């Protein structure tokens, strides 16, 4: 059968825009869209290929059988306690690791059981052999001895067939959606035999652990509205009497979907004109998904363990130059290691376009505390004053956050709010962005705060265009500080954090920033460092998204490493189109390593300025950094200095938080009077410190940058 879907990288899966065709919608689709809107659901309906079929034709595509003996076996299995989770990554997708074959089309035959089981064996074979197979579904349909046909069948029967009879190529027995086609499998070459398969209990941890090996089959109940699914997090209530009438392949999970409640990433067999190019996201346990899960095993050689030769990369270049650094990725165990590398830039703006300013910036906000103790309501945390969550609270208006309009928030005692509906209680702050929960958040002072020792949290909305959340004299759990701060949300998309009275302790143990619902894009003000002080205001603004990063490339961007082997990856840093300054990025390495499935390697590229003037004249008598001209500066600043003897010097630029933002010169220079031009292309307006040092002596000058 012709395969229909190219393998997509994880990065594209996270940020690619959803394109909706301006097609004419049927009354049935319009009714489903109205139902979604009325119930506040988080998925989209469209005129899919299934909706172009009659109800009778749609029912023909449901053929999973889940008899009592299978049900009783899984009910006993489900009594087992959930296992320890081996892969804690919040997002895992076999498509990003080239472990999923293209989407297929079962057509008007109830052979979903066949397609799910065959797709599972294809994935297991692909992961082991590195060859994209196209096994014949028709061979299973025509040659099985269980009586399974277009009227229905079981996934375990497919696996038993592959164990005893093996799999043949699609070209030998092409799929015809007809169970009366004669079996001619004896005329075909056997490509592979399945080794075994294993049932998996219906709990999230057990299914995730099985997915660490390869994709798994599952049963669920198709309700009528599912035929119109086009994108988003599908969910539908499931009752014990609802039929498990469809079989599909789970290829991964995303804990950030469904407003943080989590979803399985699933491959269907209804062609690519249905769903998200043939795939869908379904909330954990919705519609009965997770019932009847089977893990096929082709060749299990254990699990891999990844090691990367570097923790960080720093390179100094002249503008226009290019260099290749080489890193080594090693597999320290016997299982095959699959990895995928994405390159992300770090700039004043995040990839969506958000950036921040505080009241020290010329274009920043003014500090203007808003007291809501009288007008606001005390937030109820349902008896959990330590690590409590309010549940969903109405904003009374729409607030746009990373391209999505929200009308509800949740508030956590630990200094953050989220636009997800999930009941998240996280207290341990992390760097922003992070795929770890919580996501879709505004973190004003994310730390382990505790209302048991005092304080209140207030909430106020005018139900028109603004809402305020105030943490009022809330201590941390070690009682080293007492904190009063607030978040102000103003429609359509402005968020301001204000800090009234902070500390004295734990000011260096918080996260401040915002991030999207995936935890893949965000902008961070500070992480576990001294920044916040009394009478401070921080404003998050949305500008045009920055251009894509082109100066950092990893080749190969993905690969497969056998057990106890290694592979070299070239990291190219290309300054051809960059201005002098300092640039930051990250290499994000995702793999199927259980111990370390996600590794972030920071990358720093420092470009030396080219406009250096070595002035003729007498040797100066003293080490001196002269005034910066002009001051304020825009768009460039002339830095003049004198060194009485030859030697190594550095000229660097720091912001008021002590962070180095530019390395202007680092090398040997003759004694004399010199000057260079700083081009601050990546810096925001504000006050900066120019630092001149020769190892023994240091001088600094202030310069104000205006944009």
Secondary structure as GFF3:
##gff-version 3
##sequence-region A 1 707
A	DSSP	alpha_helix	10	15	.	.	.	ID=ss1
A	DSSP	alpha_helix	27	39	.	.	.	ID=ss2
A	DSSP	beta_strand	42	45	.	.	.	ID=ss3
A	DSSP	three_ten_helix	50	52	.	.	.	ID=ss4
A	DSSP	alpha_helix	55	59	.	.	.	ID=ss5
A	DSSP	alpha_helix	68	77	.	.	.	ID=ss6
A	DSSP	beta_strand	91	93	.	.	.	ID=ss7
A	DSSP	three_ten_helix	94	97	.	.	.	ID=ss8
A	DSSP	alpha_helix	112	129	.	.	.	ID=ss9
A	DSSP	alpha_helix	137	143	.	.	.	ID=ss10
A	DSSP	alpha_helix	155	164	.	.	.	ID=ss11
A	DSSP	beta_strand	167	168	.	.	.	ID=ss12
A	DSSP	three_ten_helix	185	187	.	.	.	ID=ss13
A	DSSP	beta_strand	190	192	.	.	.	ID=ss14
A	DSSP	beta_strand	196	200	.	.	.	ID=ss15
A	DSSP	alpha_helix	204	211	.	.	.	ID=ss16
A	DSSP	beta_strand	216	220	.	.	.	ID=ss17
A	DSSP	three_ten_helix	224	228	.	.	.	ID=ss18
A	DSSP	beta_strand	229	234	.	.	.	ID=ss19
A	DSSP	beta_strand	246	254	.	.	.	ID=ss20
A	DSSP	beta_strand	263	267	.	.	.	ID=ss21
A	DSSP	beta_strand	279	283	.	.	.	ID=ss22
A	DSSP	three_ten_helix	286	288	.	.	.	ID=ss23
A	DSSP	beta_strand	291	297	.	.	.	ID=ss24
A	DSSP	beta_strand	306	308	.	.	.	ID=ss25
A	DSSP	beta_strand	312	318	.	.	.	ID=ss26
A	DSSP	beta_strand	322	331	.	.	.	ID=ss27
A	DSSP	beta_strand	337	346	.	.	.	ID=ss28
A	DSSP	beta_strand	354	358	.	.	.	ID=ss29
A	DSSP	beta_strand	377	378	.	.	.	ID=ss30
A	DSSP	beta_strand	393	401	.	.	.	ID=ss31
A	DSSP	beta_strand	404	412	.	.	.	ID=ss32
A	DSSP	beta_strand	416	418	.	.	.	ID=ss33
A	DSSP	beta_strand	441	446	.	.	.	ID=ss34
A	DSSP	beta_strand	449	450	.	.	.	ID=ss35
A	DSSP	three_ten_helix	451	453	.	.	.	ID=ss36
A	DSSP	beta_strand	456	461	.	.	.	ID=ss37
A	DSSP	beta_strand	466	476	.	.	.	ID=ss38
A	DSSP	beta_strand	482	490	.	.	.	ID=ss39
A	DSSP	beta_strand	494	501	.	.	.	ID=ss40
A	DSSP	beta_strand	511	515	.	.	.	ID=ss41
A	DSSP	beta_strand	522	527	.	.	.	ID=ss42
A	DSSP	beta_strand	536	542	.	.	.	ID=ss43
A	DSSP	beta_strand	552	555	.	.	.	ID=ss44
A	DSSP	beta_strand	558	561	.	.	.	ID=ss45
A	DSSP	beta_strand	566	574	.	.	.	ID=ss46
A	DSSP	beta_strand	581	591	.	.	.	ID=ss47
A	DSSP	beta_strand	598	608	.	.	.	ID=ss48
A	DSSP	beta_strand	612	615	.	.	.	ID=ss49
A	DSSP	beta_strand	624	625	.	.	.	ID=ss50
A	DSSP	beta_strand	636	643	.	.	.	ID=ss51
A	DSSP	beta_strand	647	655	.	.	.	ID=ss52
A	DSSP	beta_strand	660	669	.	.	.	ID=ss53
A	DSSP	beta_strand	672	679	.	.	.	ID=ss54
A	DSSP	beta_strand	686	693	.	.	.	ID=ss55
A	DSSP	beta_strand	698	705	.	.	.	ID=ss56
###
